[in-house]
Amino acid sequence: MSRSASDQSVFHAIACPTRRALLDALALGESSVSALVASLDVTQSAVSQQLAILKSSGLVEERAEGRFRYYRARLQPLAEVDAWVARYREYVERQLDALGRLLDAMPDDETDETDQPKGRPSRPPRPHRGRVPNASRPTPKRRPAKRRHRI
């Protein structure tokens, strides 16, 4: 099934966790960039960049007031995503209903606590195949990784 370019941009827009967090914050109400930066612990340039993508996909509206920009969520484009997901939701529900009917048709297996569970016997754990550290050799110290924000 082919989707229009605007649908693809909506799918692209909600693919990023930072953009989803921005949408969550804006779903509560209109907000300025500085308030979004403070609430998400992301740099101002990253927030502005992500808002531009959300704006181009139609999920966010911008309002200028003096030198400040205020954003609010416009969630109508998500209705198309919901409609697309609904087809798969129906499929999963049908599969779960079929599984429920199968489980309901199975006889109840009442066992007391002294009975052994049916099935194959448990296996002993596998031997370790990886490199086993030598207790006499000191473990090298690693530097902590630098934290970088992904956009």
C-alpha positions in Angstrom: 0.0 0.0 0.0 1.4 3.4 -0.9 1.2 6.4 1.3 1.2 10.0 0.3 4.3 12.2 1.0 2.5 13.9 3.9 1.7 10.6 5.5 5.3 9.5 5.1 6.5 12.7 6.8 4.1 12.0 9.7 5.5 8.5 10.1 9.0 10.0 9.9 8.1 12.7 12.4 6.8 10.2 15.0 9.7 7.8 14.5 12.1 9.9 16.7 11.8 9.6 20.5 12.7 13.3 20.9 9.9 14.4 18.6 7.5 12.1 20.4 8.5 13.6 23.7 7.9 17.1 22.2 4.5 16.1 21.0 3.7 14.7 24.5 4.7 18.0 26.0 2.8 20.1 23.5 -0.3 17.9 23.9 -0.6 19.4 27.4 -0.8 22.9 25.9 1.1 25.6 24.0 4.7 26.1 25.0 7.7 28.2 24.1 11.0 26.7 22.9 12.7 27.7 26.2 10.1 25.9 28.3 10.4 22.8 26.0 14.2 22.9 26.4 13.9 23.0 30.2 11.3 20.2 30.4 13.1 17.8 28.0 16.8 18.4 29.0 17.8 18.7 25.3 19.7 21.6 23.7 17.8 24.6 22.3 19.2 23.9 18.8 18.0 20.2 19.0 14.5 21.3 20.1 14.3 23.9 17.3 15.5 21.4 14.7 12.9 18.8 15.9 10.1 21.3 16.0 10.9 22.3 12.4 10.4 18.6 11.4 7.2 18.4 13.4 6.0 21.7 11.8 6.7 20.5 8.3 4.7 17.3 8.9 1.7 19.3 10.1 1.9 18.0 13.7 2.8 21.4 15.2 1.7 25.0 14.7 3.9 28.0 15.4 2.8 31.4 16.7 5.1 34.4 16.9 4.7 36.9 19.7 7.5 39.5 19.6 10.8 37.7 19.4 9.4 34.5 21.0 7.9 31.5 19.2 5.1 29.5 20.8 4.2 26.0 19.6 1.1 23.9 20.0 0.3 20.4 18.9 -1.9 19.7 15.9 -2.8 16.1 16.3 -5.2 15.6 13.4 -2.5 14.1 11.1 -2.1 11.3 13.7 -5.6 10.0 12.8 -4.2 8.6 9.6 -1.5 6.8 11.6 -4.2 5.4 13.9 -6.2 4.2 11.0 -3.2 2.4 9.5 -2.4 0.8 12.9 -6.1 -0.2 13.4 -5.9 -2.7 10.7 -3.1 -4.5 12.5 -4.8 -4.1 15.8 -7.8 -5.9 14.4 -5.6 -8.7 13.2 -3.9 -9.1 16.6 -7.2 -9.1 18.4 -8.5 -11.9 16.0 -5.4 -13.9 16.7 -5.7 -13.4 20.5 -9.4 -14.4 20.3 -8.5 -17.6 18.4 -5.9 -18.4 21.0 -8.4 -17.8 23.8 -10.9 -20.2 22.1 -8.2 -22.8 21.8 -7.2 -22.4 25.5 -10.8 -22.6 26.6 -11.3 -25.8 24.6 -8.3 -27.5 26.3 -9.0 -29.6 29.4 -8.0 -28.2 32.7 -4.9 -29.9 34.0 -5.3 -30.1 37.8 -2.2 -31.4 39.5 -1.2 -31.4 43.1 2.1 -30.1 44.3 3.7 -33.6 44.5 3.3 -34.3 40.8 6.2 -33.6 38.6 5.6 -31.2 35.7 5.0 -32.9 32.4 7.3 -32.4 29.4 10.9 -33.0 28.9 13.3 -32.9 31.8 15.3 -29.8 32.5 18.8 -29.6 31.1 21.9 -28.7 33.1 23.2 -25.2 32.2 25.6 -25.0 29.3 29.3 -24.4 29.9 30.6 -20.9 29.4 31.8 -20.5 25.8 33.2 -17.0 26.1 36.5 -15.8 27.4 36.7 -16.4 31.1 38.6 -13.7 33.0 41.8 -14.7 34.7 41.5 -13.9 38.4 45.3 -13.2 38.7 45.2 -10.6 35.9 43.9 -7.1 36.8 40.9 -5.9 34.9 41.7 -2.8 32.7 39.9 0.4 33.7 37.7 2.0 31.1 37.0 5.6 30.7 33.4 6.6 30.9 31.7 7.3 27.6 31.0 10.9 26.7 27.4 11.7 26.7 26.0 13.0 23.4 22.5 14.0 22.7 21.0 12.4 19.7 18.5 14.2 17.6 
